[in-house]
Amino acid sequence: MNQREPYGAVPDIGSQPANPQSGEALSRGVKKWSIEEIKFVRKHYPKKGGGYVAEKLGRSRTSVNALTIRIGIRRSNFRKWKEWEAHYLQRHYGSKPIDSISRTLGRTVSAVQLKAGELGITSPPPTRYSQQEKEQIREWYETGSATVGEIARRLGRPVSALRTRVARWGLKSPLFWTRREHNFVLKHYADTSAGEIGRFLGRSPRAVTHYASRHGVKKRR
């Protein structure tokens, strides 16, 4: 006999599939929102926000935001969107970087993305990077003030596409390499090209060569 899903259950697109042993409702491997969780969101989201709720429930902020839109919950200090702001968003979303739109409107990047979703705007960001974007990426990445993921969120760009650009431009970050990357370079650099190692680790060939040289790793003759 099939079990009925909890009333009001909402798919959590941003979370990993739940553990079948935990008793959480599942549908096609997607974790469902339980009635208790939805009550928790209704109680705490308006005053404490998505970050607090996501941490307490073990959910992603993306899934929490998606749920609040679906069930109509907003922050208690929510600033209502004006008509001109909505028009501006519809006109420029997809042709300007999201961080530029957020600065113009005086709103956070996440607020802009959520409103775009409410308006049904799905245009992807432009494929070409503006000169301003290139300068920002170079500054943030080479000074180590932001990771590729953080830069991608600021500019509203896909992480994978930005990582490719960073590698293509040969940018180097002073941020530490992970132990896994370190061991991989030590093990394979002698008989594997820097390009192959870079593709595997998501780093530029120049960065791999520089790292190997810094640690005294040489090619096998």
Secondary structure, DSSP 8 states (H G I E B T S, - for coil): ------TT--B-TTS----GGGT--EETTEEB--HHHHHHHHHHHHHHHHHHHHHHHT--HHHHHHHHHHHT---TT-----HHHHHHHHHHBTTB-HHHHHHHHT--HHHHHHHHHHTT------SS--HHHHHHHHHHHHTTSS-HHHHHHHHT--HHHHHHHHHHTT----S---HHHHHHHHHHTTTS-HHHHHHHHT--HHHHHHHHHHTT-----
